[in-house]
Each structure stands twice: as C-alpha cells, then as structure tokens.
Amino acid sequence: MNKKLIPCAAIFAAGALALSSCGSSPGETASSGKIVTDGTLKFTGTTDPGNLFPLVNPSSDGKQVMAFGYDSLISLDRDGKLRPYLAESWTATTTEASFTLKSGITCNDGSELTAQTVADNFTWITDEKNNSSELGATVPEDLKATADNATRRVTLTSTTPSPFLIENVGRVSIACSAALKDPSKFAGAFGGTGLYNLTDVKPGESYTMTRRSGYSWGPEGTTSETPGLPKSVVITVVNDNTTRANLLASGSTNAAYVTGADARRLNALNMKGLSIQLAPSELFFNQRSSRVNSDPAVKKALVQSTNTSEIIDILAGGKGSPAQSLLIGGEPRICTLDDVYKSIPAFDVNAAAKTLDDAGWKMSDDGVRSKDDQKLAITFVYRAGAEKDAAFEHQADVWKKLGVAVTLKSADAPTIIDMLFTPGSSDWDVADMNVSNYFPSVLVPYFSGETSNNFSNIQNPTYNKNVAAAMKTVGVAGCPEWQAAERALVSDADVLPLGWTENTVFIQGFTASQSGVIDPWSIRLSE
C-alpha cells in the first residue's frame, strides 16, 4: 500500500526517515553579531532531496528543502508545546483535532489557502492509491476531514484513538490546490504557502530558493519583512563527510551535517551546532516466509553474533554509545525510554552458533550452513558511506565465520528506501535503516500490521499488546506501555539498535530553531 519512511534522523542524516519533530533548542546560535539584511544562506545536504511533493517524501534531506516552501498547521517548541503556524487556534482529543486557520494566508501562486484545501490534503493522504508517506504514520488510515470556509475551521476525526493525534496531524506539510490536483508537476517545484519560492533546481547538485513577498503568518510573528531573513537560500548536495567539514571550516557554507572525526575537528574550532542523539543505523531482518529470517533462530543468531559496541564505534568514529531507545534523544523528549540496549540478546558468537545448531542449520563442507536443502545465505543492504562500508564488511566477516553466506549491497539512501518500501520488493534479508521519531505512536506502522510500511514483516504479539494499551491513553501517560513495547521488539531480535551517536548540524553566520529541520522562518543571518 503505502511507500514511506521515518528515519527522523538528524537534519541532514542520509536516508533517515523523517516524520517527526526532531527538536533541538529554538534559538540555538552560531553567531550573535549584527543582523544581515537580504543576505544569502548556504546549506550543504548529504543526499539529493528527491521528490519535493511533501505528502510522499519523508526523507530528512527532502524535509529540509520542502520546509522552505510548505508550512504546517502548528509547530512545536523545545518543550513539546504547540504553537501557532497556519492555524491560530485548535482543540483536540485522542480522536478529533480541530484547527482554525489564520486569515489572509496565500499560496506561492497567489491563490488563497482555504479550510477546504487543508481538509483536501488529509483526504488525499487517506486515499490509498496515492501512497502517501504520511498515511498510517502521522495520519490515521480512517481519518475523515471536513471544512467550513466561512469560519476557516478544519476538523479531523478518527475512530481509532491516537495519543498524539494533534501533534502528528498538525505537523503535516500542507499543499495548495494546484499541487494536490497534479502532484507530478511539483516533484521539482513548490506548491505551498511557505516563505520561499523554488527558483532553480539542479537535481543531485543544488536547489536555490528566493524569499517571497507578502508572507505574514509565520510563527512568532515572522513575516517576509522580518530583519535577518535570508533573501535567498542555496542548498547544495555533497555526499562526502570530509568535504562538508572542509566547506564549513573554510567558511564556504553556513550549515552542514558532519559526523565522526570530522565533527571532532569542527568542535576543536569551536564551531556551534544543533545536535540530537540518534541511531545512525538499526538493523532490520526480512521475516517474510520466503526469506531465511522467517526462522526466528536465524535473526536471533545474527543479533547474538553482532558486537554492537564495536560496530557503533566504527560508525561513529569512536564516539558511539549504547542505544537508549528507538526514539530520538533530544528535545522535545516525549517519553523517557532509556535502557533498550539491555534487552538486546547478549553478544556471544558461541551462543549464536548453538542457536543455529539447535534449529537444524548444520555446517556444510563449503563453510555455509544449510537446513532442508536451503543455504543460509543473506543479502545485506545498506546506505553507502565509508563508515558503513567498514562496519558492515567487518560484520559480514563475523557472520561468514558463523556459517552464513553474506552478499553486501550498498546504494544511496533513496535506492535503499525504494527497495525496502516498494510493495512486492523483498530481495534483501538484513537492512541498515534508521526508523525513529520523538512520538512512539508514529513508529507503530513500521513495526506491525500488514501494510508495506512494515517492510520487514514484524509480527510481535507482545509489542502489539502493549501498543494497544498505550493507544488508549492521552500523551505521556502511556509511556510505560510504549517502553514495554519497544523492549519486546529488541529482545525478540525484530530490530537491532546498534547504538547512538551525537548527530550535529554545524552552523555559522546565523541563528535558528530546530523542529525536525532547521525552521526557515526562524533563520536570522548575522555577521
């Protein structure tokens, strides 16, 4: 059904699925000098943002670019509190969210944004044929939307209780009528109410945006005339981590995502950054009936033979730490889940071998185990990168010694995402992906159910039982159940969180707030 993702990864973390408010502290700064009027801001991203129609693209790089052209009904501050954006007021329960729009909002083509257009966004999302990345993740599948243009009121209702309903639906990027009517025309253009127009596109290279006039509905009173807002923004695509660091060090870019040794080099230069803690990789195991991980012993043995401390240190350049949660570590902190790594089956290669032996996977003369004439052979797909090459080649060697034939396949993030989330595509056995969010309810479609969001076909009754209990609560009251659900996934080897790293978007020459992406409305250039 739906093709979607979540890595809410760090702002520019390649291949992360972003469906969240990945907040750092609004107002964190990299400069406190004189305000610059009508300057140019230069961002450096890690991967091409892909399709720029926001209702089908959940990637983090895509979200950052699209934030300049699309607004949401509300935003979140650092404490997780709601603040006005397109909506001036709202009410909510676990099954209904109602928003009253600000007056005078216009699209970048000059047309008015009406309550009906906002409602049409949610109707579009819930139409399964559209394969929206929001459906089942931030937007309940049974959601109904109604509108009253006279009062500018939009009402969204669901028969399924959702603890964080208003936070999730309220942060969906809203497309204007023209984009909803023909999304294909907006794969490389903006069709929203955002502060910027997209004026030049070079796929795979750069995206240039220019501030529009007449914008007056931004959070905290932001308008087109607010001092310090960039006149133009240029986002370039640079895959190499060291190159991004060099651009920052030389002053050639204002912002870039940098990890590992290069991040430590920038820290030594006292460069400021917006940071969150996040797993750079989680391992998922394809449990469809045609794959070897449909045998629980196989995925358990693969986990038992993975030294997560060793792997995360390779991925993080020696700066990794145990995974505290499948959620994102940072502000706003919705549920404090702080010890999920303790639920990982213990690292013990001998125990892993015994697990396979006991399940009937016997070693053959060629060094590869087999059972019922089936070879224990896996295809391990991962997002390309030097650190990942080193980490996963090492892990493949460990698994080969265990009697597993391993084929490694690396590709750019969009290719891996398509491979995992396209219905009917299942030519993989182990996958490197980061599926994370601040809100545990958003993760449910990726860990359960029958849609293509559940790309590894997880069927975990204990997880489902705890989720059902948590869904009956409002907000943080369900956190103990969410924690139990998360532990069930990890202890059953459905997901292997390899660890956490400090993910930093280094910035200079401007101040900004962060709520999943650097908020365009909050940017203030300075010198």
FIVO-239691 format. One record per atom (N, C-alpha, C): x, y, z; residue in three letters. Coordinates in steps of 0.1 Angstrom, whole numbers, plus 5000, padded with zeros to 4 digits. Layout:
BEGIN
XYZAla...
END
This chain:
BEGIN
500849885000Met500050005000Met500950125000Met501350175012Asn502050305013Asn503550285012Asn504150375006Lys505650375005Lys506150495013Lys506650465025Lys507050575034Lys508250535043Lys508650635050Leu509750625059Leu509650705071Leu510550675081Ile510750765091Ile512150785094Ile513050775090Pro514150795097Pro513950935101Pro513350995115Cys513651135117Cys515051135121Cys515951145112Ala517351145116Ala517751285118Ala519051305121Ala519451445122Ala519151515109Ala519251645110Ile518751725099Ile519151685085Ile520451655084Phe520851615071Phe521351465070Phe520851385080Ala521351245080Ala520851175068Ala521751115061Ala521351055048Ala520550935050Ala519350925044Gly518550815044Gly517650795056Gly517650895064Ala516850875076Ala515350905072Ala514450845079Leu513050865076Leu512550975086Leu512051085080Ala511751195089Ala510251215089Ala509651185101Leu508251215103Leu508051275116Leu508851355120Ser508751395134Ser509151545136Ser509051575149Ser509551705153Ser510951675160Ser511951675153Cys513251645158Cys513851765164Cys513451805176Gly513851935181Gly515151945188Gly515752055186Ser516752105194Ser516252235200Ser517052315206Ser516652425213Ser516452545203Ser515152595202Pro514952715194Pro515852825199Pro516452895190Gly517353005194Gly518752965196Gly519152835194Glu520552805195Glu521252885184Glu522452925187Thr523053025178Thr524452985174Thr524853035162Ala526253015158Ala526853155156Ala526053255158Ser526653395157Ser525653485164Ser526253585170Ser525453685177Ser525853825174Ser526253845161Gly526753975157Gly525654055150Gly525954145142Lys525054235136Lys524154165126Lys522854195126Ile521954135116Ile522254175102Ile522254075093Val522554095079Val521154105072Val521054205064Thr519754225056Thr519854165042Thr518954085038Asp518854035025Asp520053955020Asp520653885029Gly521853805025Gly521453665019Gly522453595017Thr522353455011Thr522753355022Thr521953255024Leu522353145033Leu522653025025Leu523752955028Lys524252835021Lys524152715030Lys523352615026Phe523252495033Phe523952385025Phe524552285032Thr525152175025Thr524452045030Thr523751975021Gly523051855024Gly523851735021Gly523451615025Thr524151495023Thr523751415010Thr522451425007Thr521851354996Thr520851434988Thr520551404976Asp519551474969Asp518251454976Asp517451564977Pro516151554984Pro515051474978Pro515251444965Gly514251364958Gly512951444954Gly511851374954Asn510551434950Asn510151544961Asn509851664956Leu509651774965Leu508151794968Leu507251694964Phe505851704968Phe505851644982Phe505451724992Pro505751685006Pro504951565012Pro503851525005Leu502951425011Leu503451285007Leu504551274999Val505051144995Val506551124999Val507151225004Asn508651225007Asn508951245021Asn509351135029Pro509651155043Pro511151165046Pro511951175036Ser513451175039Ser513851305045Ser514951295053Ser515351415061Ser515851525052Ser516651495042Asp517051595033Asp515951655025Asp514951575021Gly513751625015Gly512951715024Gly512851675036Lys512051755046Lys512751895047Lys514051895048Gln514652025050Gln514452125038Gln514552075026Val514352155014Val512852195014Val511952105016Met510552135015Met510052235026Met510752235037Ala510352335048Ala510352475043Ala511152505033Phe511252645028Phe510052675019Phe509352575014Gly508152605006Gly506852565011Gly506852495022Tyr505552445028Tyr505452475043Tyr504252505048Asp504052525062Asp503152415067Asp503052405081Ser502152315087Ser501252395096Ser500252325101Leu499152395109Leu499752445122Leu500652365129Ile501252405141Ile502752375141Ile503452425151Ser504852375153Ser505052345167Ser506152285171Leu506452255185Leu507652335190Leu507552385202Asp508752445208Asp509652345215Asp510752385221Arg511652295227Arg511152205238Arg510052255244Asp509452175255Asp508252085250Asp508052085237Gly507052005231Gly505652065231Gly505652195234Lys504352275235Lys503952315221Lys502652315218Leu502152365205Leu502252515203Leu502552565191Arg502452705189Arg501852725175Arg501252845173Pro500552865160Pro501552865148Pro500952825137Tyr501652835124Tyr500652885114Tyr500152785106Leu498952825097Leu497752835105Leu497652765116Ala496452775125Ala496752875136Ala495652945139Glu495753045150Glu495252985164Glu494452885163Ser493952815175Ser493552675171Ser493352585182Trp493052445179Trp492452385192Trp491752275190Thr491352195201Thr491552045197Thr491651955208Ala492051825204Ala491651725215Ala491251605211Thr491151485219Thr492051375213Thr491851255217Thr492551145211Thr491951105198Thr490751145195Thr490051105182Thr489651225174Thr489951345178Glu489551465170Glu490551585172Glu490851645161Ala491651765161Ala491051865153Ala490851985158Ser490152095150Ser491052215150Ser491152285139Phe492052395137Phe491352515131Phe491552635136Thr491052755129Thr492252825123Thr492152845109Leu493352905102Leu493453055105Leu494653105104Lys494853245103Lys494253305091Lys493853425091Ser493253485079Ser494353535069Ser494153545057Gly495053605047Gly496153525042Gly496153395044Ile497153305040Ile497053285025Ile498153295018Thr498153275004Thr499253174999Thr498953104988Cys499953014983Cys500953084974Cys502053014971Asn503053084963Asn502653124949Asn501453074944Asp500953114931Asp499953224933Asp499753274945Gly498853384948Gly497453344952Gly497153224951Ser495753174955Ser495653174970Ser494353174974Glu494153174989Glu494153034994Glu494753015006Leu494652885013Leu493352885021Leu492452795017Thr491152785024Thr491152665033Thr490152665042Ala490052545051Ala489752425043Ala489052435032Gln488752315024Gln490052255017Gln490952345013Thr492152295008Thr492952225018Thr492952275030Val493652195041Val492952065043Val491652055044Ala490951935045Ala491251835034Ala491351895021Asp491651815010Asp493051745011Asp494051805018Asn495351745020Asn495151615027Asn494351615037Phe494151485045Phe493351385038Phe492351435030Thr491651335021Thr492551275011Thr493451355006Trp494451294996Trp495351195003Trp495851225015Ile496651135022Ile496051005025Ile494751005029Thr494050885032Thr493550805021Thr493650855008Asp493350774996Asp494550684993Asp494350554995Glu495450454995Glu496150464981Glu495450494971Lys496150494957Lys497250594956Lys497250694965Asn498250804964Asn499550764971Asn499550654979Asn500850604985Asn501550724993Asn500750795001Ser501350895009Ser502250845020Ser503350905022Ser504250875033Ser503750905046Ser502650985047Glu502051025060Glu501050925065Glu500450845056Leu499350755059Leu499750645068Leu499050635080Gly499350525089Gly500550565098Gly501250665095Ala502450715103Ala502050835112Ala501850945105Thr501351065112Thr499851085111Thr499251025100Val497751035098Val497150905099Val496150885108Pro495450765109Pro494750725096Pro494650595093Glu494150555080Glu492650575078Glu491950595090Asp490550615089Asp490150765091Asp491150845090Leu490850995093Leu489951055083Leu488951125088Lys488051205080Lys488251355082Lys488151425071Ala488451575072Ala487251645067Ala486851745074Thr485751835070Thr486251985072Thr485552075065Ala485952215065Ala484852305064Ala484952425070Asp484052535069Asp484852655065Asp484752695052Asn485552805048Asn485152945054Asn483852955058Ala483453075064Ala484053105077Ala484252995085Thr484953015098Thr486452985098Thr486952935086Arg488252895084Arg488652775093Arg487652685096Arg487852585105Arg487952445098Arg488952365102Val489152235097Val489052135108Val488252025106Thr488151925117Thr488551795112Thr489351725119Leu489951595116Leu489451495126Leu488851385122Thr488351285132Thr488851145128Thr488951065138Ser489350925136Ser488650835146Ser488250725142Thr487650625152Thr488650555160Thr489950565156Thr491050495163Thr491750605172Thr491750585186Pro492350675194Pro493850685191Pro494350805192Ser495750835189Ser496350925200Ser497250885208Pro497650965220Pro498251095216Pro498851105204Phe499551225200Phe498851275186Phe497551275185Leu496851305173Leu497151445168Leu497051545177Ile497151685172Ile498651715169Ile499551655176Glu500951685173Glu501351625160Glu500751505156Asn501151445144Asn500451505131Asn499151525132Val498451575120Val498751725119Val499051795130Gly499251935130Gly500551975123Gly501551875122Arg502851905116Arg502951855102Arg501851805096Val501951765082Val502051895073Val502951885064Ser503151995054Ser501952015045Ser501352135044Ile500152155037Ile500452205023Ile499952125013Ala500052164999Ala498852244994Ala499052334985Cys497952414979Cys497252334968Cys496152384964Ser495252314955Ser495952264942Ser496752354936Ala497352314924Ala498252194925Ala498952184936Ala499852074939Ala499051944942Ala497951954949Leu497051844951Leu496451784938Leu496151874929Lys495551834917Lys496451754908Lys497751794908Asp498751734899Asp500051734906Asp500251634916Pro501551634923Pro502751614914Pro502651554903Ser503751524895Ser504451654890Ser503651764889Lys504251884884Lys505051954895Lys504951904907Phe505551964919Phe506651874925Phe507051774917Ala508251694921Ala509451774922Ala509551884914Gly510751974914Gly510352114915Gly509252144922Ala508752274924Ala508052284937Ala507752404942Phe507052424954Phe505552464951Phe504652404958Gly503252434957Gly502552454970Gly503152534979Gly502652554992Gly502552704996Gly502552725009Thr502352855015Thr503652905021Thr504752845019Gly506052865026Gly506653005023Gly507653035030Leu508253165030Leu509153185017Leu509453075010Tyr510353084999Tyr509753014987Tyr510153074975Asn509853014962Asn511152934957Asn510952824951Leu512052754945Leu512352814931Leu513552864929Thr513752944917Thr514752874907Thr515552774913Asp516452704904Asp516752564910Asp516652464901Val516852324905Val517852254896Val518852204902Lys519852114895Lys519851984903Lys519051884899Pro518951764907Pro520351704909Pro520551664922Gly521751604926Gly522851704928Gly522651834926Glu523651934928Glu523252044937Glu522152114933Ser521752234941Ser520352274939Ser519852344950Tyr518452394950Tyr518452534955Tyr517952634947Thr518052774951Thr516652824953Thr516452894965Met515252944969Met515253094971Met514253164968Thr514153314970Thr512953344979Thr513153434988Arg512153474997Arg510953544990Arg509753504993Arg508653564986Arg508153684994Arg507353774988Ser506853894995Ser505453855000Ser504953935009Gly503553925014Gly503353815024Gly504353745029Tyr504253645038Tyr504053705052Tyr503053665060Ser502753735072Ser502253635083Ser502353505081Trp501753415091Trp502753315097Trp503953355097Gly504953265103Gly504853265119Gly505353165125Pro505453155140Pro506153275146Pro505753315158Glu506353425165Glu506353555157Glu505353575148Gly505153705141Gly506053715129Gly506653615125Thr507553625113Thr506853665100Thr507453755093Thr506853805080Thr508053805070Thr507653835058Ser508653855047Ser509653965051Ser509254065059Glu510054175062Glu510854165075Glu510754055081Thr511454035094Thr512954055092Thr513654135099Pro515054155097Pro515854035099Pro516854005091Gly517753895092Gly517353775084Gly516153775078Leu515753655070Leu516553665057Leu517153545053Pro517853545040Pro516953585028Pro517553665019Lys516853685006Lys516853564998Lys517953494998Ser518053364990Ser518753254998Ser518353134995Val518953015002Val519452924991Val520652874992Val521152774983Val521552644990Val520852534987Ile521252414993Ile521952324983Ile523152294986Thr523952204977Thr524052064983Thr524251964974Val524351824977Val525851784977Val526351744989Val527751694990Val527651564998Val527951454991Asn527851324998Asn529051305008Asn530151355005Asp531351325013Asp531451405026Asp531551335038Asn531551395051Asn532751495052Asn533951455048Thr535051535050Thr534951665041Thr534451655029Thr534251775021Thr533251865028Thr532251815034Arg531251905040Arg531951975052Arg532851905059Ala533551965070Ala534552075065Ala535152045054Asn536152145048Asn535352275044Asn534152255038Leu533352375034Leu533052455046Leu532752395057Leu532452475070Leu533652545075Leu534752465075Ala536052525081Ala536552645073Ala536252635060Ser536752745051Ser535752865050Ser534552845056Gly533552955056Gly532752955043Gly532852835035Ser532152835022Ser530652785023Ser530252745035Thr528852715037Thr528552755051Thr527252775053Asn526752815067Asn526252695075Asn525952585069Ala525352475076Ala525652345069Ala526052245077Ala526252105071Ala526152005082Ala525751885079Tyr525751775088Tyr527051705087Tyr527751685098Val529151625099Val529251535110Val529851415108Thr529951315119Thr531451275121Thr531651195131Gly532951125133Gly534151225135Gly535351185130Ala536551255132Ala536451405127Ala535651415116Asp535551555110Asp534651645120Asp533751585126Ala532951655136Ala533851705148Ala534751615152Arg535651645163Arg536551765159Arg536951765146Arg537851865141Arg537052005141Arg535852005138Leu535052125139Leu534752175153Leu534552075162Asn534452105176Asn535652175181Asn536852135177Ala538052195181Ala538252335176Ala537452365166Leu537452505160Leu536352595167Leu535752525177Asn534652595185Asn533452635176Asn533252555166Met532052575157Met530852525164Met529752605164Lys528552575171Lys527652475162Lys526752415169Gly525852325162Gly524552295168Gly523652245161Leu522352195166Leu522452045166Leu522251985178Ser522551845180Ser521451765185Ser521351635181Ile520451535187Ile521151405188Ile520751315197Gln521251185197Gln520351095189Gln521051005181Leu520250925171Leu521050805167Leu520350695164Ala521050575159Ala521350605144Ala522650595141Pro522950615126Pro522550495118Pro522350375125Ser521850255119Ser521150165129Ser520050115124Glu519450005131Glu519349895120Glu519449765125Leu519449655116Leu518049595116Leu517449575105Phe516149515103Phe516349375096Phe515449285099Phe515549145094Phe514249115086Phe514449085073Asn513349045065Asn512748915069Asn511548925075Gln510948805080Gln509848745072Gln509748785059Arg508748725050Arg509048575048Arg508048495045Ser508148355046Ser509148295036Ser509548375025Ser510448325016Ser511948345020Ser512148415031Arg513448455035Arg513948385047Arg515248365049Val515748285060Val515448335073Val515248465075Asn514948525088Asn513448495092Asn512648425084Ser511348385088Ser511548275099Ser512748215100Asp513148125111Asp513648215122Asp512948225133Pro513448315144Pro514848295149Pro515348165147Ala516648135152Ala517748205143Ala517448235131Val518448295122Val518648445127Val517548515128Lys517648655132Lys518248665146Lys517848575155Lys518448575168Lys519948555168Lys520448455160Ala521848425159Ala522648545152Ala522048615143Leu522648725137Leu522848835147Leu521848855156Val522048955166Val523048915177Val522948785181Gln523948735191Gln525348745186Gln525548745174Ser526948755168Ser527348895164Ser526648995168Thr526949135165Thr527349205177Thr528549245177Asn529149325188Asn528749475186Asn527649515192Thr527049645189Thr528049755193Thr528749735204Ser529749835209Ser530849865199Ser531249755193Glu532349755183Glu531849825170Glu530649785166Ile530049845153Ile529749995155Ile529150035166Ile528850175167Ile530050255168Ile531150205174Asp532350285174Asp532950305160Asp532850205151Ile533250225138Ile532350325131Ile531050315132Leu530150405126Leu530250545131Leu530650565143Ala530650695150Ala532050745152Ala533050685146Gly534450735147Gly534950725162Gly534550625169Gly534950605183Gly534150685193Gly533050755189Lys532250835197Lys530850775199Lys530650645197Gly529350595199Gly528950565213Gly527650535216Ser527250505229Ser526050405228Ser525750325239Pro524650235238Pro523350305234Pro522550225226Ala521250285222Ala520250285234Ala519850405238Gln518950415249Gln517550385246Gln517250405233Ser515850395229Ser515750385213Ser514650345208Leu514350355194Leu513850495191Leu513550575201Leu513150715199Leu514350805198Leu514150925194Ile515251015193Ile515651075206Ile516951095209Gly517351155222Gly517551305220Gly516751385226Gly516851525224Gly515551595228Gly515451715225Glu514251795229Glu513351815216Glu512051805217Pro511251775229Pro511351625233Pro511551585245Arg511651445250Arg510251405254Arg509551325246Ile508151295249Ile508051175259Ile508751075257Cys508850955266Cys510350935269Cys510650915282Thr511950885286Thr512250735286Thr512650685275Leu512950545274Leu514450535273Leu515050485284Asp516550505285Asp517350375287Asp516950255283Asp517750145285Asp517450025276Asp516950055264Val516549955255Val517749855251Val518949915251Tyr520149825248Tyr520249705257Tyr519749715269Lys519849605279Lys518949485274Lys518049515265Ser517149405260Ser517649335248Ser518749375243Ile519449305231Ile519949175236Ile519649065228Pro520248935232Pro521748955233Pro522348895243Ala523748915246Ala524648875235Ala525748955233Phe526748925223Phe527548795227Phe527448695219Asp528148565222Asp528148485210Asp529248485203Val529348415190Val529148265192Val529648205203Asn529348065205Asn527948035208Asn527248125215Ala525848105217Ala525048115204Ala525548205195Ala524848225182Ala524948095174Ala526148035174Ala526347905167Ala525447795173Ala525347795186Lys524447695192Lys522947715188Lys522547845187Thr521247875183Thr520947825169Thr521847835160Leu521647785147Leu521747625147Leu522647575155Asp522747425156Asp521447365160Asp520947425171Asp519647375177Asp518447385168Asp518547485159Ala517447505150Ala517547425137Ala518647345136Gly518847255125Gly519647315113Gly520247425115Trp521147485105Trp522547425107Trp522847325099Lys524147255100Lys525247305091Lys526447305095Met527547345087Met527847255076Met528047305064Ser528347225052Ser529847225050Ser530347145041Asp531747135038Asp532247265032Asp531447345026Asp531847475020Asp531847585030Asp531547555043Gly531547655053Gly530347735054Gly529247695047Val527947765048Val526947665053Val526147715063Arg525147625069Arg523947605059Arg523247505062Ser522047475054Ser521047395063Ser519847405058Lys518747335065Lys517647295055Lys517347175054Asp516247135044Asp516647175030Asp517947155027Asp518447195013Asp518447345010Asp518247425021Gln518247575019Gln519547625025Gln520347695017Lys521547755022Lys521247875031Lys522047895041Leu521948005050Leu522648125043Leu522048185034Ala522648295026Ala521748425028Ala522448535030Ile521648655032Ile522248765023Ile521348855019Thr521748985012Thr521549095022Thr522649165025Phe522749275035Phe522749405027Phe521749485027Val521749615020Val521949725030Val522649825026Tyr522949935035Tyr523250065027Tyr523050175034Arg523250305028Arg524750335027Arg525150375015Ala526550395012Ala527250495021Ala528450465024Gly529350565032Gly530550485037Gly531650565038Ala532850505042Ala532850425056Ala532150495066Glu532050435079Glu531150305078Glu530150315070Lys529250195069Lys529950085062Lys530750115051Asp531550015044Asp532349935054Asp533150015063Ala534049955072Ala533249865083Ala532149925088Ala531449855098Ala530849725093Ala530149735082Phe529349625077Phe530249515070Phe531349555064Glu532249455059Glu532849375071Glu533149445082His533649365094His532549275099His531249315099Gln530249235105Gln529949115095Gln530049135082Ala529849035073Ala530948925075Ala532148965078Asp533148865081Asp532848775093Asp532248845103Val531848765115Val530848665112Val529848715104Trp528748615101Trp529248505091Trp530148535083Lys530648425074Lys531348315082Lys532048355093Lys532748255101Lys531648175109Lys530548235111Leu529448165117Leu528748065108Leu529048075095Gly528447985085Gly527348045077Gly527348175076Val526348245068Val527048305056Val526448275044Ala526948335032Ala526348475031Ala527248575030Val526748715030Val527048785017Val526048855011Thr526248935000Thr525949085004Thr526949165003Leu526749305007Leu526349394995Leu525349474997Lys524949564986Lys524749704992Lys525549804987Ser525349944992Ser524850024981Ser524050124984Ala523450214975Ala523150344982Ala522750444974Asp522350574980Asp521050554988Asp520750644996Ala519650635005Ala518350614997Ala518050694987Pro516750684980Pro516550544974Pro517650484969Thr517650344963Thr517250244974Thr517950254986Ile517650164997Ile516250185001Ile515750305002Ile514450335007Ile513350264997Ile513650284984Asp512750224974Asp512750074976Asp513850014978Met514049874979Met513249814991Met513249895002Leu512549845014Leu511049875014Leu510649985008Phe509250025010Phe508350004998Phe508949974986Thr508149944975Thr507349814976Thr506049814975Pro505349684977Pro505849584967Pro506049464972Gly506449354964Gly507949334962Gly508749434967Ser510149434966Ser510749374979Ser511349264979Ser511849194991Ser513149124989Ser513949164979Asp515249094977Asp516349144986Asp516049124999Trp517049155009Trp516749075022Trp517749065030Asp517548985043Asp517849065055Asp518849145054Val519249235065Val519349375059Val518849475066Ala518849615061Ala519349715071Ala520149805067Asp520549915075Asp519550035073Asp518850075083Met517950185082Met517750245096Met517350365096Asn517150435109Asn515650475109Asn514850415117Val513450445118Val513250495132Val512950625133Ser512950685146Ser512050815146Ser511650855158Asn510750965160Asn510751005174Asn510251125177Tyr510051165191Tyr508751105197Tyr507851065188Phe506551015192Phe506450865189Phe506350785199Pro506350635197Pro505150595189Pro504050665189Ser502950615181Ser503150625166Ser504050715162Val504350725148Val505150605142Val505850535151Leu506550415147Leu505750295145Leu504550285150Val503750165150Val503650105136Val503350175126Pro503150115113Pro504450045107Pro505550085112Tyr506850025108Tyr507149905115Tyr506549875126Phe506849765135Phe505649665136Phe504549685129Ser503449605130Ser502449625118Ser501549535117Gly500449555106Gly500849485093Gly499949505083Glu500049435071Glu500349535059Glu500649655061Thr500949745050Thr502449745047Thr502849805036Ser504249805032Ser505149885041Ser504549965050Asn505350035060Asn506049935069Asn505449825072Asn506049725080Asn506949635070Asn508049705066Phe508849655055Phe509549525058Phe509849495071Ser510449375075Ser509549265080Ser508249295079Asn507149195082Asn507249155097Asn507449245106Ile507449215120Ile506049175125Ile506049065132Gln504849015138Gln505148985153Gln504949075162Asn505349065176Asn504149085185Asn503548975190Pro502348995198Pro502549075211Pro503649065217Thr503949145229Thr503949295226Thr504649325215Tyr504649465210Tyr503249515208Tyr502449435201Asn501049475197Asn500249495210Asn500349405219Lys499649415232Lys499849545239Lys501149585240Asn501549705248Asn501149825240Asn501249825227Val500849935218Val499349965220Val498549855220Ala497049865222Ala496749935235Ala497449905246Ala497249965259Ala497650115258Ala498850145252Ala499350275252Ala498350365244Ala497750315233Met496950395224Met495650445231Met495350385243Lys494150425250Lys494350535259Lys495650575260Thr496050685269Thr496150815262Thr496350925269Val496551055263Val497951095265Val498751125255Gly500051175256Gly501051085264Gly501751145273Val502851075280Val502350975291Val501050975294Ala500550875303Ala500850735299Ala500950715286Gly501250575281Gly502650545279Gly503550625284Cys505050595282Cys505450465288Cys505050415299Pro505450285304Pro505050175294Pro503850175288Glu503550075278Glu504350085266Glu504650215261Trp505550235250Trp506950175252Trp507450185265Gln508750135268Gln508749985267Gln507649915273Ala507549775272Ala507449725258Ala506749795249Ala506549765235Ala507949765228Ala508649865231Glu510049885225Glu510949775229Glu510949735241Arg511849635246Arg511449495240Arg510149475237Ala509749345231Ala510349335217Ala510349445209Leu510949435196Leu512449405196Leu513149465206Val514549445207Val514949305212Val514249265223Ser514549135229Ser514249015219Ser513249035210Asp512948925201Asp513748935188Asp514749025187Ala515549045176Ala514749085163Ala513749155165Asp513049215153Asp513749345148Asp514349415157Val515149535154Val516449525163Val517549565157Leu518849565164Leu519349715164Leu519149795175Pro519649925175Pro521149915178Pro522049955169Leu523449935170Leu524050035180Leu523450145183Gly523950245192Gly523550385188Gly523950475196Trp523650615194Trp524950695191Trp524750805183Thr525850895181Thr525251035183Thr526151135185Glu525751275186Glu525751325172Glu524551355167Asn524451405153Asn524351555153Asn525151615146Thr525251765147Thr525151825133Thr524351925132Val524352015121Val525152135125Val526352155120Phe527152265124Phe526652385116Phe526652505123Ile526052625117Ile527052745120Ile527052835111Gln527752955114Gln527153075106Gln527253195111Gly526653305104Gly525153325105Gly524553245114Phe523053265115Phe522653205128Phe521453245133Thr520753175144Thr519553105138Thr519053005146Ala517852935141Ala517352845152Ala516052805150Ser515552705159Ser515352575150Ser515152465157Gln515052335150Gln513852255155Gln513052205146Ser511952125150Ser511752015139Ser512851935138Gly512851825128Gly513751865116Gly513651995113Val514552055103Val514952195109Val515952255103Ile516152395107Ile514952475102Ile514252545111Asp513052615107Asp513352735099Asp512952745086Pro513252855078Pro512752995083Pro511552995090Trp511053115095Trp511953175106Trp512753085113Ser513453135124Ser514853175121Ser515353165109Ile516653195105Ile516953345105Ile518053385112Arg518453525112Arg519953525109Arg520253585097Leu521653595093Leu522353705102Leu523553685105Ser524353785112Ser525753775109Ser526553865113Glu527953865110Glu528853905122Glu
END
